Amino acid sequence: MPRPAGRDPRRWTAGLICLTLLTAGLGGCSSNAPDDTLNRFARGLASGDFGSLNVLTSSGQPVTKDMLTKLEGDLAGQKPTVKVGKPTVNGDSATAPLTYSWPVGTGVKWEYKSLAKAQKNKDDKWQVYFDPTTLHPDLTAGDTIAVKHTAADRGSILDGSGAPITTKQKIITVRVQPNEVHDADGTVKVIDAALKSIKSDIGDIDLGTLAQQIKAGGTAPIDVISLRDPVYQKIRSTIHDLAGLYFGESYRMLAPTPTFAKALLGQVGDVTKEIMDKNPGKYQIGDQVGLGGLQQQYDSLLGGSPGVSVVIRSAKDGDGSSGKELFRADPKPGGNVKTTLDQKVQNAADAALAGQPNRSALVAVRVSDGSILAVANGPNGGDLDLALTAQVPPGSTFKTVTALGVLDNGSAKPDTTVSCPKEYTAPGGTPIHNAHDFVLGDVPLHVDFAQSCNTAFAQLGAKLGPDGLAATAKTVGIGVPWDLGTPVFSGSVASGADQAEQAAAAFGQGKTLVSPAALAGAAAAVARGQWQQPKLVTEPAPAKPAAAGAQLKAESVAALKQMMREVVTDGTAKSINGTPGAPIYGKTGTAEFDNNDPNKTHSWFMGFRGDVAFAVFVENGGLSTDNAVPIAGRFCAALG
């Protein structure tokens, strides 16, 4: 049969083979289809690397990764999803729709279509061509993509009544321009005196090497301090006209005072490089994020979703502010986080810790419903939330649990004589002493409790057996898993304890560990007659709050309350007996924490007054009477 005129014999043969395969049902012949090449091209667009695939511009120049990166601009490295639609083939040319999906913000994707072009080369293979319009139809040579973010209104952290704790407040940042300062030492002296005059608002501020930094010169501004506007206004007249000083204005979500539940709430500030690296594409320089505490834990909820716009940045438009807008998503305001805090009680707790140089904490719980009213840390609000997460020995405050245990099992009553010698040798040969080696002799249990006799309670440990103290502790919530909506340590007490551990644990030493929150919850349980898990974050609701405990024995609770009252009227906390208001019930504690130095002790007080239970902790604070008890008195007095 004669061959059709003008046909290449190789193509004619290939067509016959293809027809044979189709007839036999073995699938299409793909040697001349552009699908595979276009799919490889799309994968290269998504990854930013075409690998062995040769991609050219329409002028025949190889397309490099650097060319792509420059064109993608702010989106470079974001890795879009790129899908190829069904190609349209017209002889030796083909086009195919491309669908892009770029992540441009938190939960925000920019989706659009463009067109890919391919053409057969002299080797009868498909060659893909890329131009700016391939990335986006509106792009031209020299353009790049710019992404602009608009901050969303941040949500508030609310108190128990639903009123906002954190609100948007004006901040003034004091900056120094070194090359404009005439007298570095004199300028720093004036600034230092001004800051000292507002010490009660900001605490101690050390300007350190500021004078040397100014003398070093340069054009880079130096941030000295950021002040709330009302505080800045107190010193404005003193520093405003100093040569080289500038005052930047911004707004930030802040609590009522710098110390107000600082460690619990956290702060809002500029996003750090570390946070940006951990969340690629989520933030940009200048974004405000939660730093620590609830602000960081619930940042996604509080921060909302920033608005985002995608624009063309041309060579004539350096920042993209006047370029064509390709996409816009409006900001979505953040949600609120509701807590049980009471602002009056929190302020009282913060004030009670003010001036305490050691790390310290105070947690207050409403007895009637378990709401945590205050989470205070010192000094100056604290950097760590020891109030909730400290894991430290409770010392003699734990005699409250031991007393409850022996009252419950009937092995002792308040009037039962329990000897209080100077020293008691626990099983295993461990010597136990009282503070300053005091001796009470043969006295009733309630006296041992009020005067905090270690040797008496060490003897009682054996009456609870290897698991009795741990079991009793759980009846008041210590060692029970809690869910407050934020991290908390609920305590731990050894079970299966040998006799030496039983003796030590009975007066809060050994392996026993608690947090101030755990002791405040236990005090509330005694006051209420039943343990309920304290609550702190209520919206969003915690996933796994603990179930309420069983009712405590009424006779045991009544006896224990009498003993706790005696601690204040005639015992180790009698210095606060005259505090105005309702009677205070409590237990002091001095807890050794360094086996090599018995003089290193934590200072504790736990108790309740009216509908408020609380615990006070001072790290390395010495005797309870030196630090924790006076703090408890100041706190109760402030509540009125």
Backbone torsions as a table, in degrees:
resi	resn	phi	psi	omega
1	MET	NA	133.3	-179.7
2	PRO	-68.6	145.5	-179.7
3	ARG	-79.6	137.2	178.5
4	PRO	-57.3	138.8	-177.3
5	ALA	-62.4	141.2	173.6
6	GLY	81.3	-0.7	179.6
7	ARG	-91.8	136.4	174.1
8	ASP	-72.7	124.7	-176.4
9	PRO	-58.1	-30.7	-179.3
10	ARG	-67.7	-41.9	179.5
11	ARG	-67.5	-36.6	179.5
12	TRP	-62.5	-43.5	179.8
13	THR	-65.1	-43.0	179.1
14	ALA	-60.4	-37.8	179.4
15	GLY	-64.4	-40.4	178.4
16	LEU	-63.6	-40.5	179.7
17	ILE	-63.9	-43.1	179.8
18	CYS	-61.4	-43.2	179.8
19	LEU	-62.4	-38.9	179.4
20	THR	-63.6	-43.5	179.8
21	LEU	-64.0	-41.2	179.6
22	LEU	-64.0	-42.5	-179.0
23	THR	-63.2	-36.2	-178.2
24	ALA	-79.4	-3.0	178.6
25	GLY	74.9	26.6	-177.8
26	LEU	-96.7	8.4	178.1
27	GLY	99.2	166.4	-174.4
28	GLY	-75.7	162.2	176.2
29	CYS	-89.0	118.3	-170.6
30	SER	-104.1	4.1	-174.4
31	SER	-61.9	-28.3	-178.5
32	ASN	-109.2	12.0	178.9
33	ALA	-93.2	140.7	-177.1
34	PRO	-85.8	-0.3	-171.1
35	ASP	-55.6	-49.6	-175.9
36	ASP	-62.7	-44.4	-179.9
37	THR	-63.1	-42.8	-179.5
38	LEU	-67.1	-36.4	177.8
39	ASN	-66.4	-40.3	176.0
40	ARG	-62.8	-39.6	178.1
41	PHE	-61.6	-44.6	179.9
42	ALA	-63.0	-40.0	177.5
43	ARG	-64.5	-37.0	177.2
44	GLY	-65.7	-38.8	176.6
45	LEU	-61.5	-41.3	-178.0
46	ALA	-68.3	-38.9	-176.5
47	SER	-90.1	-19.9	-175.6
48	GLY	83.6	11.3	-178.7
49	ASP	-142.9	117.1	-178.4
50	PHE	-84.2	-6.0	178.4
51	GLY	62.2	-128.9	-178.2
52	SER	-83.0	-5.6	-179.5
53	LEU	-74.7	126.7	179.6
54	ASN	-88.9	117.0	179.4
55	VAL	-117.9	132.2	-176.9
56	LEU	-119.6	156.3	169.4
57	THR	-79.1	169.8	180.0
58	SER	-63.6	-20.1	177.0
59	SER	-91.3	3.1	174.9
60	GLY	91.9	10.2	179.0
61	GLN	-88.4	140.9	177.5
62	PRO	-62.8	139.1	177.1
63	VAL	-88.6	119.7	-178.2
64	THR	-102.7	167.5	177.5
65	LYS	-63.7	-37.8	178.9
66	ASP	-62.1	-38.5	178.6
67	MET	-63.2	-43.0	178.6
68	LEU	-63.4	-45.2	-177.9
69	THR	-60.1	-43.4	-180.0
70	LYS	-63.9	-41.6	-178.9
71	LEU	-68.8	-39.2	-179.0
72	GLU	-71.2	-22.2	175.4
73	GLY	56.1	-121.9	-177.1
74	ASP	-66.4	-14.7	180.0
75	LEU	-93.0	-3.2	-179.4
76	ALA	-57.6	131.3	179.7
77	GLY	86.9	-0.9	-177.8
78	GLN	-82.5	-13.6	175.5
79	LYS	56.1	82.2	177.8
80	PRO	-75.4	165.3	167.0
81	THR	-92.4	127.6	-178.6
82	VAL	-125.6	121.6	179.1
83	LYS	-115.8	143.2	179.9
84	VAL	-103.9	129.3	175.9
85	GLY	-84.5	-178.4	-178.7
86	LYS	-66.0	124.7	-178.7
87	PRO	-73.7	150.9	172.3
88	THR	-106.0	117.8	-176.4
89	VAL	-104.1	129.7	177.5
90	ASN	-130.4	91.1	-177.1
91	GLY	66.3	-119.1	-178.5
92	ASP	-93.7	7.8	179.1
93	SER	-118.9	152.3	178.7
94	ALA	-148.1	147.4	171.9
95	THR	-131.1	151.8	179.1
96	ALA	-146.7	138.0	177.2
97	PRO	-71.6	139.0	174.6
98	LEU	-112.1	133.3	175.7
99	THR	-112.2	117.7	-179.6
100	TYR	-99.9	144.8	171.0
101	SER	-137.3	105.7	-177.9
102	TRP	-102.7	133.9	169.2
103	PRO	-77.6	114.7	-176.8
104	VAL	-116.2	-0.2	179.2
105	GLY	-175.4	175.5	-179.8
106	THR	-62.6	111.2	179.5
107	GLY	70.4	11.8	-178.1
108	VAL	-115.8	127.8	177.7
109	LYS	-123.1	140.3	177.1
110	TRP	-102.5	116.6	-177.4
111	GLU	-117.9	137.2	178.7
112	TYR	-162.0	176.2	-178.4
113	LYS	-123.8	150.8	171.1
114	SER	-142.7	-168.3	-174.4
115	LEU	-130.7	132.5	174.0
116	ALA	-100.6	144.0	-178.3
117	LYS	-123.6	140.7	177.9
118	ALA	-140.7	155.3	179.6
119	GLN	-148.6	144.7	177.7
120	LYS	-71.9	140.1	176.5
121	ASN	-95.9	-175.3	-175.9
122	LYS	-64.5	-19.4	177.5
123	ASP	-90.9	13.1	178.6
124	ASP	64.6	27.8	176.9
125	LYS	-114.5	154.1	-177.7
126	TRP	-80.1	128.7	177.4
127	GLN	-112.2	125.5	179.6
128	VAL	-91.2	138.8	178.3
129	TYR	-116.3	137.4	-177.1
130	PHE	-124.7	130.4	173.0
131	ASP	-133.1	169.3	178.6
132	PRO	-51.2	-34.3	-179.9
133	THR	-67.7	-19.0	176.5
134	THR	-68.4	-34.8	177.9
135	LEU	-75.9	-42.3	173.5
136	HIS	-156.7	137.1	-175.0
137	PRO	-57.6	-23.4	-176.1
138	ASP	-94.9	-1.5	-178.5
139	LEU	-83.1	144.0	175.2
140	THR	-128.8	171.2	-179.5
141	ALA	-57.4	134.1	179.9
142	GLY	92.4	-12.3	177.8
143	ASP	-80.3	156.0	167.5
144	THR	-137.7	165.0	179.5
145	ILE	-95.0	131.0	176.9
146	ALA	-115.9	141.8	178.8
147	VAL	-118.5	125.2	179.7
148	LYS	-113.8	135.0	179.1
149	HIS	-109.8	142.1	174.1
150	THR	-118.0	120.7	-175.4
151	ALA	-62.2	140.7	174.2
152	ALA	-85.9	154.1	173.6
153	ASP	-66.6	125.7	-177.2
154	ARG	-78.1	142.1	176.8
155	GLY	-71.3	168.6	-178.0
156	SER	-105.5	156.3	166.1
157	ILE	-94.2	125.1	-173.1
158	LEU	-103.1	156.2	174.8
159	ASP	-90.2	-173.5	-175.7
160	GLY	-65.1	-23.1	179.3
161	SER	-89.0	-4.7	-177.2
162	GLY	92.8	-1.0	178.3
163	ALA	-78.8	146.1	-178.5
164	PRO	-70.4	133.9	170.3
165	ILE	-87.3	-47.0	179.2
166	THR	-96.6	132.7	-179.8
167	THR	-135.2	161.2	-179.8
168	LYS	-76.8	118.6	-175.7
169	GLN	-129.0	150.2	-178.4
170	LYS	-78.1	134.8	-179.7
171	ILE	-120.2	137.5	174.7
172	ILE	-112.5	120.6	177.5
173	THR	-100.8	118.9	179.7
174	VAL	-83.5	122.2	-178.5
175	ARG	-124.0	149.1	176.6
176	VAL	-115.8	131.3	173.8
177	GLN	-99.1	101.1	-169.9
178	PRO	-52.8	-43.4	-174.5
179	ASN	-73.5	-1.3	178.9
180	GLU	-110.5	0.6	179.9
181	VAL	-88.0	129.6	-178.3
182	HIS	-86.1	-35.9	-176.0
183	ASP	-135.9	95.7	-174.9
184	ALA	-60.8	-50.0	-177.2
185	ASP	-63.8	-42.7	-180.0
186	GLY	-66.0	-39.3	179.2
187	THR	-63.9	-45.4	-179.5
188	VAL	-65.9	-36.3	179.0
189	LYS	-62.0	-42.2	179.6
190	VAL	-66.5	-44.0	179.8
191	ILE	-61.8	-44.1	-178.1
192	ASP	-61.4	-43.9	179.6
193	ALA	-64.5	-39.0	179.4
194	ALA	-63.7	-43.4	-179.2
195	LEU	-68.1	-35.7	177.8
196	LYS	-64.7	-29.6	-179.6
197	SER	-71.2	-17.0	177.9
198	ILE	-115.6	27.5	-178.3
199	LYS	-55.3	-36.7	-178.6
200	SER	-64.8	-22.0	179.6
201	ASP	-92.4	-31.2	-170.9
202	ILE	-122.5	-8.2	-176.4
203	GLY	80.5	-168.5	-179.9
204	ASP	-78.8	129.8	177.7
205	ILE	-121.2	123.6	179.0
206	ASP	-102.3	115.1	-179.6
207	LEU	-78.3	-6.5	170.4
208	GLY	48.7	-116.3	-173.8
209	THR	-98.0	23.6	-175.9
210	LEU	-58.4	-42.5	-179.1
211	ALA	-61.0	-42.6	179.3
212	GLN	-65.0	-38.4	178.5
213	GLN	-62.9	-41.1	179.6
214	ILE	-65.1	-43.5	-179.3
215	LYS	-64.2	-26.9	178.4
216	ALA	-67.6	-15.5	175.8
217	GLY	74.4	-157.3	-177.8
218	GLY	100.6	167.6	-177.3
219	THR	-102.8	-8.2	-178.8
220	ALA	-74.4	126.4	179.6
221	PRO	-69.6	151.3	178.8
222	ILE	-111.7	120.5	175.1
223	ASP	-76.6	124.0	-178.0
224	VAL	-93.7	-52.5	-178.0
225	ILE	-165.5	149.1	172.6
226	SER	-107.6	129.6	-175.9
227	LEU	-124.9	143.8	169.2
228	ARG	-61.2	144.6	-174.1
229	ASP	-56.0	-44.6	179.3
230	PRO	-60.3	-33.0	178.8
231	VAL	-73.7	-43.1	177.9
232	TYR	-58.2	-38.9	-177.7
233	GLN	-61.1	-23.9	179.5
234	LYS	-68.5	-26.6	-177.4
235	ILE	-119.0	6.4	-176.0
236	ARG	-56.4	-47.0	-176.1
237	SER	-64.0	-23.2	-178.5
238	THR	-81.0	-37.8	-171.1
239	ILE	-114.3	-12.4	-170.5
240	HIS	-61.3	-35.3	-173.9
241	ASP	-97.6	9.3	177.4
242	LEU	-67.8	135.3	180.0
243	ALA	-62.0	134.6	176.5
244	GLY	87.3	-1.2	179.1
245	LEU	-98.7	137.2	177.9
246	TYR	-129.6	158.2	-171.4
247	PHE	-135.3	101.0	-178.7
248	GLY	-84.4	140.3	178.6
249	GLU	-106.2	138.0	174.7
250	SER	-152.8	174.6	-179.8
251	TYR	-128.1	143.8	-176.7
252	ARG	-149.0	150.0	175.5
253	MET	-77.5	119.4	-175.7
254	LEU	-131.7	153.8	172.6
255	ALA	-77.5	170.9	-176.8
256	PRO	-58.8	-35.5	179.0
257	THR	-136.0	161.4	179.4
258	PRO	-61.2	-27.4	-177.2
259	THR	-94.8	-10.3	-172.2
260	PHE	-59.9	107.6	177.6
261	ALA	42.9	39.3	-171.0
262	LYS	-56.0	-50.2	-176.6
263	ALA	-66.7	-34.8	178.6
264	LEU	-71.4	-49.6	-174.6
265	LEU	-73.3	-33.6	-170.5
266	GLY	76.0	-168.1	-177.8
267	GLN	-134.6	170.3	173.7
268	VAL	-116.9	129.2	-178.4
269	GLY	-155.6	-175.0	-178.9
270	ASP	-65.9	139.3	178.7
271	VAL	-61.2	140.1	-179.6
272	THR	-95.8	162.9	177.6
273	LYS	-61.2	-37.8	179.8
274	GLU	-60.7	-44.1	179.6
275	ILE	-66.7	-40.2	179.1
276	MET	-63.5	-39.7	-179.7
277	ASP	-67.3	-33.4	-179.6
278	LYS	-78.5	-18.6	-177.5
279	ASN	-130.0	68.0	-175.0
280	PRO	-58.2	129.0	176.8
281	GLY	86.2	-11.1	-175.5
282	LYS	-82.3	-36.6	-175.4
283	TYR	-123.0	161.9	169.1
284	GLN	-131.0	161.9	-178.4
285	ILE	-55.1	132.1	-179.2
286	GLY	100.9	-13.3	177.8
287	ASP	-66.0	149.0	175.3
288	GLN	-99.0	131.2	-177.9
289	VAL	-137.1	165.1	175.2
290	GLY	-75.7	133.9	179.4
291	LEU	-121.0	97.8	179.1
292	GLY	84.1	160.9	173.7
293	GLY	58.8	-155.1	-178.3
294	LEU	-64.1	-30.3	179.9
295	GLN	-61.2	-39.8	178.9
296	GLN	-80.5	-42.6	-177.6
297	GLN	-60.0	-38.9	-177.6
298	TYR	-110.5	30.0	-175.6
299	ASP	-60.1	-39.6	-178.4
300	SER	-62.6	-37.6	178.5
301	LEU	-75.2	-49.8	-175.9
302	LEU	-66.7	-37.8	-173.9
303	GLY	-76.0	-18.7	-177.8
304	GLY	65.4	-157.4	179.5
305	SER	-121.2	121.2	179.2
306	PRO	-66.4	150.3	172.0
307	GLY	-71.5	151.8	-179.1
308	VAL	-141.3	139.0	173.3
309	SER	-130.9	142.3	177.8
310	VAL	-111.8	122.8	-176.8
311	VAL	-130.1	163.5	175.0
312	ILE	-89.3	126.3	175.0
313	ARG	-103.7	113.9	-179.6
314	SER	-96.2	170.9	179.6
315	ALA	-61.3	-27.7	-179.4
316	LYS	-85.0	-9.7	-174.2
317	ASP	-126.4	89.8	-169.9
318	GLY	-58.7	-38.1	-175.4
319	ASP	-105.2	-0.4	178.8
320	GLY	79.3	8.8	-174.5
321	SER	-69.9	-26.2	-178.7
322	SER	-112.9	8.4	-179.7
323	GLY	-75.8	165.6	-179.2
324	LYS	-64.7	133.3	179.1
325	GLU	-84.3	125.2	-179.4
326	LEU	-97.6	-25.0	-175.5
327	PHE	-160.4	146.3	175.5
328	ARG	-146.0	137.9	170.9
329	ALA	-132.3	123.9	-177.6
330	ASP	-71.7	150.1	178.3
331	PRO	-65.7	149.4	175.5
332	LYS	-114.6	120.7	-176.1
333	PRO	-61.3	151.7	179.7
334	GLY	-74.0	160.3	176.6
335	GLY	-89.7	173.1	-179.6
336	ASN	-99.5	154.1	172.0
337	VAL	-114.8	121.1	-177.8
338	LYS	-99.8	134.3	177.6
339	THR	-119.6	178.8	177.6
340	THR	-100.2	4.1	-176.0
341	LEU	-58.1	145.7	174.1
342	ASP	-112.1	121.6	-171.5
343	GLN	-65.1	-34.6	177.6
344	LYS	-65.5	-45.4	-178.5
345	VAL	-67.7	-39.6	178.5
346	GLN	-62.6	-43.4	177.9
347	ASN	-62.1	-38.3	178.2
348	ALA	-64.9	-39.9	179.4
349	ALA	-67.7	-44.9	177.9
350	ASP	-60.2	-42.7	-179.5
351	ALA	-65.7	-35.7	-179.5
352	ALA	-65.7	-31.5	-179.9
353	LEU	-87.8	-13.2	-176.8
354	ALA	-57.7	135.2	179.2
355	GLY	88.6	-11.3	177.2
356	GLN	-76.5	115.6	-175.5
357	PRO	-74.2	-25.9	-179.4
358	ASN	-83.1	157.7	173.5
359	ARG	-61.7	137.7	-171.6
360	SER	-154.2	169.5	-178.3
361	ALA	-157.4	153.5	174.0
362	LEU	-144.9	125.3	176.9
363	VAL	-119.1	132.5	178.3
364	ALA	-120.9	138.3	-176.9
365	VAL	-128.8	133.7	174.3
366	ARG	-73.6	123.1	-175.3
367	VAL	-62.7	-42.8	-170.8
368	SER	-66.9	-30.4	-177.9
369	ASP	-135.1	2.8	176.0
370	GLY	80.6	4.1	179.8
371	SER	-66.9	130.6	174.5
372	ILE	-78.8	119.6	-173.6
373	LEU	-94.6	-25.3	-178.0
374	ALA	-151.6	139.6	173.5
375	VAL	-133.6	93.6	-173.8
376	ALA	-112.2	142.3	177.0
377	ASN	-133.3	145.4	176.8
378	GLY	-128.6	166.6	-4.8
379	PRO	-79.4	155.4	174.2
380	ASN	55.2	39.9	178.1
381	GLY	90.8	-16.4	176.1
382	GLY	76.0	152.0	174.7
383	ASP	-98.6	-27.5	176.4
384	LEU	-114.7	145.1	-178.6
385	ASP	-86.5	69.5	178.9
386	LEU	-62.8	-26.0	-179.9
387	ALA	-55.9	-36.8	-178.4
388	LEU	-102.9	-30.3	-167.1
389	THR	-117.7	-2.4	178.2
390	ALA	-59.2	145.9	176.8
391	GLN	-127.8	90.0	-170.8
392	VAL	-137.5	156.2	177.6
393	PRO	-67.1	141.3	-176.9
394	PRO	-86.5	-10.5	-177.2
395	GLY	58.4	-146.1	-170.7
396	SER	-69.5	-10.7	173.8
397	THR	-60.0	-26.6	-177.0
398	PHE	-74.7	-8.7	173.4
399	LYS	-62.1	-20.8	174.9
400	THR	-62.9	-42.5	179.1
401	VAL	-69.9	-44.0	178.9
402	THR	-60.3	-43.9	179.5
403	ALA	-61.7	-41.6	178.3
404	LEU	-61.5	-39.7	-179.4
405	GLY	-63.4	-46.1	-178.4
406	VAL	-74.2	-29.8	174.5
407	LEU	-67.5	-39.5	-179.8
408	ASP	-66.2	-44.9	-175.6
409	ASN	-86.8	0.7	174.3
410	GLY	79.8	6.6	-178.2
411	SER	-77.5	-12.3	176.4
412	ALA	-157.7	153.3	174.0
413	LYS	-125.7	169.3	-177.6
414	PRO	-55.4	-31.5	-177.9
415	ASP	-94.4	0.7	178.6
416	THR	-65.2	132.2	179.1
417	THR	-73.9	124.9	174.7
418	VAL	-130.4	113.2	-174.2
419	SER	-61.5	142.7	178.9
420	CYS	-123.2	81.7	178.6
421	PRO	-80.1	172.0	177.4
422	LYS	-65.1	-37.6	-177.0
423	GLU	-141.0	144.0	175.3
424	TYR	-132.7	131.4	178.9
425	THR	-97.2	112.4	-178.7
426	ALA	-74.1	157.1	174.8
427	PRO	-51.9	133.9	-175.4
428	GLY	99.8	-6.5	173.8
429	GLY	90.3	10.2	-179.1
430	THR	-80.2	119.9	178.7
431	PRO	-79.9	136.2	179.4
432	ILE	-121.2	133.7	-176.5
433	HIS	-122.3	161.9	170.1
434	ASN	-92.2	160.8	176.0
435	ALA	-58.8	129.1	-178.6
436	HIS	57.4	20.4	175.4
437	ASP	57.5	34.3	179.7
438	PHE	-69.8	158.4	-178.9
439	VAL	-130.2	134.0	174.6
440	LEU	-109.8	-22.8	-176.9
441	GLY	78.5	-151.2	-178.3
442	ASP	-85.4	102.1	-176.4
443	VAL	-132.6	162.6	177.9
444	PRO	-66.4	157.9	-178.9
445	LEU	-56.8	-39.7	-176.4
446	HIS	-64.6	-27.9	176.3
447	VAL	-74.5	-43.3	175.2
448	ASP	-54.9	-40.6	-178.3
449	PHE	-69.3	-47.3	-177.1
450	ALA	-64.6	-37.1	-178.6
451	GLN	-93.1	-2.7	175.8
452	SER	60.1	62.9	-179.6
453	CYS	-87.2	113.0	-179.7
454	ASN	-67.0	-43.6	-174.1
455	THR	-65.4	-33.8	177.7
456	ALA	-66.7	-45.9	-176.8
457	PHE	-73.5	-28.1	175.2
458	ALA	-61.4	-36.3	177.8
459	GLN	-68.3	-32.6	-178.3
460	LEU	-71.7	-20.0	-177.6
461	GLY	-56.3	-39.2	-178.2
462	ALA	-65.4	-24.5	-178.5
463	LYS	-73.1	-11.8	178.8
464	LEU	-101.2	-10.2	176.5
465	GLY	72.7	-175.9	-173.6
466	PRO	-68.4	-23.3	-176.7
467	ASP	-121.2	-6.3	-172.5
468	GLY	-64.0	-39.7	-178.5
469	LEU	-68.8	-41.6	177.9
470	ALA	-62.6	-39.7	179.8
471	ALA	-66.8	-41.7	178.4
472	THR	-65.2	-41.2	179.5
473	ALA	-57.9	-38.8	-179.6
474	LYS	-67.3	-26.7	178.6
475	THR	-67.5	-17.8	175.5
476	VAL	-113.8	19.0	170.5
477	GLY	90.8	-3.3	-178.3
478	ILE	-81.6	119.7	-177.0
479	GLY	93.4	-3.0	175.3
480	VAL	-87.0	134.1	177.8
481	PRO	-63.9	126.5	178.5
482	TRP	-106.2	159.8	168.9
483	ASP	-137.1	99.2	-179.8
484	LEU	-92.7	-5.4	-171.4
485	GLY	88.0	2.0	175.6
486	THR	-157.1	154.8	-174.4
487	PRO	-57.7	140.1	177.9
488	VAL	-151.4	147.1	173.6
489	PHE	-107.2	118.8	-175.3
490	SER	-93.6	2.5	175.3
491	GLY	102.6	163.9	176.6
492	SER	-151.0	139.1	178.4
493	VAL	-132.8	133.3	-176.4
494	ALA	-63.8	133.5	170.1
495	SER	-106.2	157.7	-174.7
496	GLY	65.7	29.7	-174.6
497	ALA	-73.0	141.2	173.7
498	ASP	-76.5	177.5	-172.9
499	GLN	-65.9	-33.8	178.0
500	ALA	-65.8	-42.0	178.6
501	GLU	-69.2	-36.0	177.3
502	GLN	-59.4	-43.3	-179.2
503	ALA	-65.2	-44.2	-178.1
504	ALA	-69.4	-42.4	-177.6
505	ALA	-66.1	-27.9	-176.7
506	ALA	-63.1	-23.7	174.7
507	PHE	-120.5	30.9	167.7
508	GLY	78.9	25.0	176.9
509	GLN	-117.1	-153.9	-177.8
510	GLY	66.5	-133.7	-177.0
511	LYS	-91.8	1.0	-177.0
512	THR	-70.2	130.3	179.8
513	LEU	-135.4	145.2	178.5
514	VAL	-144.5	171.8	166.2
515	SER	-115.5	163.0	173.8
516	PRO	-57.0	-36.6	178.4
517	ALA	-62.2	-39.9	-179.6
518	ALA	-63.1	-41.9	179.9
519	LEU	-71.5	-35.8	176.9
520	ALA	-64.6	-38.8	177.2
521	GLY	-65.1	-37.3	178.2
522	ALA	-67.6	-40.4	178.2
523	ALA	-62.7	-40.1	177.7
524	ALA	-64.2	-36.9	179.8
525	ALA	-63.8	-42.1	178.3
526	VAL	-65.2	-44.6	-179.1
527	ALA	-63.1	-36.2	-176.8
528	ARG	-85.7	-28.5	-174.5
529	GLY	87.7	10.5	178.4
530	GLN	-164.5	141.7	177.2
531	TRP	-87.2	131.2	168.5
532	GLN	-124.1	138.0	178.8
533	GLN	-58.9	126.3	173.2
534	PRO	-57.3	155.9	178.7
535	LYS	-128.1	146.5	-176.9
536	LEU	-132.7	-63.5	174.7
537	VAL	-91.0	122.2	-178.9
538	THR	-108.2	-26.1	175.2
539	GLU	-137.8	115.4	0.6
540	PRO	-66.3	145.1	-177.0
541	ALA	-69.5	137.2	175.7
542	PRO	-58.6	148.4	-174.5
543	ALA	-75.4	-38.7	-171.7
544	LYS	-135.3	65.7	175.5
545	PRO	-67.5	147.6	-179.3
546	ALA	-74.6	148.3	176.6
547	ALA	-71.1	153.0	178.6
548	ALA	-64.5	148.2	177.9
549	GLY	-79.8	174.3	177.6
550	ALA	-71.8	158.6	175.0
551	GLN	-60.9	133.8	175.6
552	LEU	-74.4	155.3	179.5
553	LYS	-62.6	125.2	-174.6
554	ALA	-59.9	-40.1	-177.9
555	GLU	-66.0	-40.0	-179.2
556	SER	-66.0	-43.5	-178.7
557	VAL	-64.1	-43.9	-179.5
558	ALA	-60.9	-43.9	179.6
559	ALA	-65.4	-42.4	-178.2
560	LEU	-65.6	-38.6	177.4
561	LYS	-61.8	-41.8	177.6
562	GLN	-59.5	-42.1	-179.3
563	MET	-66.9	-38.7	179.0
564	MET	-68.5	-33.1	177.4
565	ARG	-68.0	-37.9	-179.4
566	GLU	-65.2	-30.2	176.2
567	VAL	-56.1	-37.4	-176.8
568	VAL	-86.0	-36.4	-177.0
569	THR	-79.6	-36.3	-173.3
570	ASP	-137.0	3.1	-173.5
571	GLY	-113.5	-146.2	-171.0
572	THR	-71.5	-11.4	178.9
573	ALA	-114.6	23.5	-175.3
574	LYS	-67.4	-13.2	179.0
575	SER	-65.6	-19.4	179.7
576	ILE	-107.5	12.2	-178.0
577	ASN	-64.7	-28.4	-178.3
578	GLY	-86.9	9.2	179.8
579	THR	-62.0	127.7	-179.0
580	PRO	-60.4	148.5	177.5
581	GLY	110.9	-165.1	-177.4
582	ALA	-64.1	158.3	-179.3
583	PRO	-60.9	145.8	177.2
584	ILE	-101.9	133.9	174.9
585	TYR	-115.3	139.4	-178.7
586	GLY	-172.0	-176.1	175.6
587	LYS	-148.8	131.4	177.8
588	THR	-84.9	164.3	177.4
589	GLY	-157.1	133.1	172.8
590	THR	-123.6	114.7	-169.1
591	ALA	-114.3	120.1	174.3
592	GLU	-71.7	138.2	179.9
593	PHE	-131.1	0.2	-179.9
594	ASP	-128.0	108.7	-177.4
595	ASN	-61.8	-22.1	-177.9
596	ASN	-90.0	-9.4	-178.3
597	ASP	-147.8	94.9	-177.4
598	PRO	-65.2	-12.1	179.2
599	ASN	-80.5	-11.2	177.5
600	LYS	-87.7	110.8	-174.7
601	THR	-139.0	148.5	171.4
602	HIS	-86.2	150.3	-179.8
603	SER	-108.6	129.8	-173.7
604	TRP	-132.9	153.2	162.3
605	PHE	-151.5	134.0	173.7
606	MET	-128.6	147.3	178.5
607	GLY	175.1	-164.2	179.6
608	PHE	-152.7	158.1	178.2
609	ARG	-151.2	118.3	-176.0
610	GLY	60.2	-126.1	-176.9
611	ASP	-97.8	15.4	-178.2
612	VAL	-122.3	119.5	172.0
613	ALA	-101.9	152.6	-175.7
614	PHE	-158.4	163.1	173.5
615	ALA	-138.9	140.0	179.1
616	VAL	-119.3	135.2	-179.8
617	PHE	-134.3	133.6	172.9
618	VAL	-127.6	116.4	-178.8
619	GLU	-67.5	129.5	-179.7
620	ASN	51.3	39.6	-174.7
621	GLY	-91.4	3.6	179.3
622	GLY	77.4	-148.0	-178.6
623	LEU	-65.1	147.4	178.7
624	SER	-59.9	-34.4	-178.4
625	THR	-69.5	-19.3	-178.1
626	ASP	-81.3	-33.2	-172.2
627	ASN	-132.6	-57.0	-172.9
628	ALA	-65.0	-42.7	-178.0
629	VAL	-64.0	-47.2	177.1
630	PRO	-60.3	-36.9	177.9
631	ILE	-63.2	-43.1	178.0
632	ALA	-60.1	-40.2	178.8
633	GLY	-64.4	-43.1	179.1
634	ARG	-64.3	-39.3	179.7
635	PHE	-63.1	-48.4	-179.0
636	CYS	-64.4	-38.3	179.5
637	ALA	-64.6	-38.0	-179.3
638	ALA	-68.1	-29.5	178.7
639	LEU	-72.7	-23.3	178.0
640	GLY	78.9	NA	NA
